[in-house]
């Protein structure tokens, strides 16, 4: 392999690498813009954290029972049952 060809094989990839790095400032300036825009679109009240009023709603004891029932659903899977679809049956979880 000639010296010129060896030099081209080494220099060309290095030049492409440097060329790729020079384009990143434009991309870096917009990094995270899509995530921040999505969060802003999903926020109803941006000042919700400043509200110090307690939330009116369910009392402590009923809330605890509700949460306990919710946690119990993870202890055992729900029972499976069979669905009849006009000549064929499907097992459902």
C-alpha positions in Angstrom: 0.0 0.0 0.0 1.4 3.3 -1.0 2.2 6.1 1.5 -0.4 8.4 0.0 -3.1 5.8 0.2 -2.3 5.0 3.8 -2.4 8.7 4.7 -5.8 9.1 3.0 -7.1 6.1 4.9 -6.0 7.7 8.2 -6.8 11.3 7.5 -10.3 11.0 5.9 -11.9 9.4 8.9 -10.3 12.0 11.2 -11.6 14.8 9.0 -15.2 13.3 9.1 -14.9 13.0 12.9 -13.9 16.6 13.2 -16.6 17.7 10.8 -19.2 15.9 12.9 -18.1 17.6 16.1 -18.3 21.1 14.5 -22.1 20.7 14.0 -22.9 19.9 17.7 -23.2 23.5 19.1 -26.4 24.0 17.1 -27.8 20.7 18.4 -26.6 21.3 21.9 -28.3 24.7 22.1 -31.7 22.9 21.6 -30.9 19.9 23.9 -33.8 19.1 26.2 -36.2 21.5 24.4 -38.7 18.8 23.5 -38.8 17.4 27.0 -39.3 20.8 28.6 -42.1 21.6 26.1 -43.8 18.3 26.8 -43.7 19.0 30.6 -45.1 22.5 30.1 -47.9 21.2 28.0 -48.9 18.6 30.6 -48.9 21.0 33.5 -52.3 22.5 34.4 -51.4 24.7 37.3 -47.7 25.8 37.4 -48.2 27.4 40.8 -49.7 24.3 42.5 -46.6 23.9 44.7 -47.2 27.3 46.2 -50.7 26.3 47.5 -50.4 25.5 51.2 -54.1 24.7 51.8 -54.7 21.1 52.8 -56.5 19.0 50.3 -60.2 18.4 51.3 -61.3 14.9 50.6 -61.3 11.4 52.1 -60.4 11.0 55.8 -57.4 9.0 57.0 -59.1 5.7 58.0 -61.1 5.2 54.7 -58.0 6.2 52.8 -55.9 3.6 54.6 -58.4 0.9 53.9 -58.5 1.9 50.3 -54.7 1.8 50.0 -54.6 -1.6 51.9 -57.1 -3.1 49.4 -55.0 -1.7 46.5 -51.9 -3.3 47.9 -53.7 -6.6 48.5 -54.4 -6.8 44.7 -50.6 -7.4 44.2 -50.4 -10.3 46.6 -52.3 -12.7 44.3 -53.2 -12.3 40.7 -56.9 -11.9 39.8 -58.7 -15.1 39.0 -58.7 -16.2 35.4 -61.9 -17.0 33.6 -62.9 -18.4 30.2 -64.6 -16.4 27.5 -66.8 -18.2 24.9 -66.5 -16.6 21.5 -68.9 -18.4 19.1 -67.3 -21.8 18.8 -63.9 -21.1 20.3 -62.9 -20.3 23.9 -60.2 -18.0 25.1 -58.5 -18.2 28.5 -58.3 -14.7 30.1 -56.2 -13.6 33.0 
